[in-house]
Amino acid sequence: MKKWDVGTTDLEGDTAMAWAPNKGHDTIVKALVEQDGVTPNTTDPAGRTPLSGAAGNGCEGAVKNLWEKDDLTPLTPDTDGRTPLSWAARNGYGGIVGILSERRNFTSNLSDKAS
């Protein structure tokens, strides 16, 4: 990992930190969050954070690994105004909703602008 630039993007503009949680690659997510200089708050071209992607795709292991990162910003909305919590709830991932609700200083009374 130290030999590669983990901030490099693919043809669609996604970094490894954006791609791995969306696909549920828990081991890769864990390795990435342990790297210095890797932020869990990067956004993809749609404004979705790695946490939003993992939550919206039901990737509970990736959500748990991202949750370990102290500088995680869990309420960042995407370009449609959806937060990780709203993605998880909308797609029926109750376990992820529970994980997201357990975080200290977390509030779930935010609204998004998506229908």
N, C-alpha and C positions, 0 to 999 in steps of 0.2 A: 504494500500500500504506500510506503514512503517513496517509492520510485515513480509513482504515477500521480498525475494531477487530477485529483478527484473532483475538481471543479470544471473539468472539461465537459462540454455539452455534445449531445448527439445531434443528428440532423434536424430533430424537432425542437431543439433547445433545452432538452432535459439533461440534468446532471445525474450522477449515480445516486445522490441523495434524493432526488426527485423520483427516479425510476424504481429503485429497489423497494421502497415501501409500498408503492402502487401495485407491485407484483407479488408482495408477500414474502420477499427474500429476507427473512428475519436475521440470518447469519450475516448477510452483507450489511444490513441496517446496523446491527450491533457493532460490526467492525468500523463502520463509518462514524457512528456517534462517539466512538472511542478515540478518533483522530483529532488532533489539535487543528484548529482552523476550519473545521467542518461545522457549518451551522445547520440546525434542523429547521430553520425558518426560511430557507430559500424557496422561491416560487417558480413554478413552471410557467409556460407562456399563457396559461389560463388563470394565473394568479393563485393556483392551489399549492399549498405547502405539502411537504411529505406527510405530515399528520393528516391532512385532509384526504390525500390519496389513499393512505392506509385505512383510515376510518371509513371512507366511502366504499372501499372495496372489500371490507370485512377482514382485513389482515391484522388480526388481534395481536399476534406476536410482534409485528412491526410497530404497532401502536405502543405496546409495552416497552420495546427498546427505545423508541423515540421519547417516551415519557421519562426515561432515566436522564436525559440531557437537561441540565439545569437552566440553560438559556432558551429552552423551548417556549415559544409563544403560542399557546393552544387555541386562542380565539381569533386568529387571523382569518378574515374572510377572503374568499377568492373574488374574481371579477364580477361574479353574479351575486356576491354578498353572502354566500354560504360558508359556514364555519365547519370545522371537523365534526362537531357535535351534530349539526343539522344534517350533514352527509350520512353519518352513522344512523341517526334516527330515521331519516327518510328511507334508507335502504334496509331497515329492519335489523340492525346489528346491536341488539340489546346489551350484549356483553361489552362491546366497545363503548356504548353510552355509559355503562356503569364505570368503566375504567376512567373515562373522561370526567365523570362527575365526582370521582374520588379525590382529585387533585386539590390541594390546599389553595385557597384564594381563587378558586374556579367559580364562575357564575354561569348558570345555564339560562338566565332570563334575558338573553340577547335575542333580537329578532334579525332575520335576514331578509333580503328583498326578493328572494325567489319564491315562486308559488308552490 
